[in-house]
Amino acid sequence: MDTVGKNAKKIEEYVRNQLQEDLEYDQMSLKEYIDPFTDEPVNKA
């Protein structure tokens, strides 16, 4: 019974999913440094 190929495939799928989740999280956690309505920089106060 050969499990090497199956494990590699599962690991590849897991890594791909982690990368996608990381990208989605980064998109949700981005702070806006430019006001989308006025195009003026946002104060960090």
Phi and psi in degrees as GROMACS dihedral restraints (atoms count N, CA, C in turn):
[ dihedral_restraints ]
;  ai    aj    ak    al  type     phi  dphi    fc
    3     4     5     6     1  -103.0    20    10
    4     5     6     7     1   116.4    20    10
    6     7     8     9     1  -109.1    20    10
    7     8     9    10     1    -3.5    20    10
    9    10    11    12     1   -61.8    20    10
   10    11    12    13     1   -49.5    20    10
   12    13    14    15     1   -64.3    20    10
   13    14    15    16     1   -38.5    20    10
   15    16    17    18     1   -67.0    20    10
   16    17    18    19     1   -42.7    20    10
   18    19    20    21     1   -64.9    20    10
   19    20    21    22     1   -42.1    20    10
   21    22    23    24     1   -61.9    20    10
   22    23    24    25     1   -39.6    20    10
   24    25    26    27     1   -66.2    20    10
   25    26    27    28     1   -42.9    20    10
   27    28    29    30     1   -63.9    20    10
   28    29    30    31     1   -42.2    20    10
   30    31    32    33     1   -64.2    20    10
   31    32    33    34     1   -43.7    20    10
   33    34    35    36     1   -60.4    20    10
   34    35    36    37     1   -43.3    20    10
   36    37    38    39     1   -64.3    20    10
   37    38    39    40     1   -42.1    20    10
   39    40    41    42     1   -62.4    20    10
   40    41    42    43     1   -46.2    20    10
   42    43    44    45     1   -62.8    20    10
   43    44    45    46     1   -43.2    20    10
   45    46    47    48     1   -60.3    20    10
   46    47    48    49     1   -43.7    20    10
   48    49    50    51     1   -65.0    20    10
   49    50    51    52     1   -39.9    20    10
   51    52    53    54     1   -63.4    20    10
   52    53    54    55     1   -43.2    20    10
   54    55    56    57     1   -62.4    20    10
   55    56    57    58     1   -41.6    20    10
   57    58    59    60     1   -64.3    20    10
   58    59    60    61     1   -43.4    20    10
   60    61    62    63     1   -64.2    20    10
   61    62    63    64     1   -39.6    20    10
   63    64    65    66     1   -61.9    20    10
   64    65    66    67     1   -42.9    20    10
   66    67    68    69     1   -63.1    20    10
   67    68    69    70     1   -42.9    20    10
   69    70    71    72     1   -64.5    20    10
   70    71    72    73     1   -41.3    20    10
   72    73    74    75     1   -64.2    20    10
   73    74    75    76     1   -42.9    20    10
   75    76    77    78     1   -60.1    20    10
   76    77    78    79     1   -39.2    20    10
   78    79    80    81     1   -65.7    20    10
   79    80    81    82     1   -37.7    20    10
   81    82    83    84     1   -73.7    20    10
   82    83    84    85     1   -28.7    20    10
   84    85    86    87     1   -97.8    20    10
   85    86    87    88     1     2.5    20    10
   87    88    89    90     1   -66.9    20    10
   88    89    90    91     1   133.4    20    10
   90    91    92    93     1   -91.0    20    10
   91    92    93    94     1   147.4    20    10
   93    94    95    96     1   -89.7    20    10
   94    95    96    97     1   119.1    20    10
   96    97    98    99     1   -97.2    20    10
   97    98    99   100     1    -9.8    20    10
   99   100   101   102     1  -127.6    20    10
  100   101   102   103     1   126.9    20    10
  102   103   104   105     1   -63.5    20    10
  103   104   105   106     1   122.3    20    10
  105   106   107   108     1   -66.9    20    10
  106   107   108   109     1   -17.6    20    10
  108   109   110   111     1   -91.3    20    10
  109   110   111   112     1   -34.8    20    10
  111   112   113   114     1  -111.4    20    10
  112   113   114   115     1   -11.6    20    10
  114   115   116   117     1    60.7    20    10
  115   116   117   118     1    22.1    20    10
  117   118   119   120     1   -95.4    20    10
  118   119   120   121     1   147.6    20    10
  120   121   122   123     1   -61.4    20    10
  121   122   123   124     1   142.6    20    10
  123   124   125   126     1   -89.8    20    10
  124   125   126   127     1   133.4    20    10
  126   127   128   129     1   -70.6    20    10
  127   128   129   130     1   141.9    20    10
  129   130   131   132     1   -89.6    20    10
  130   131   132   133     1    21.6    20    10
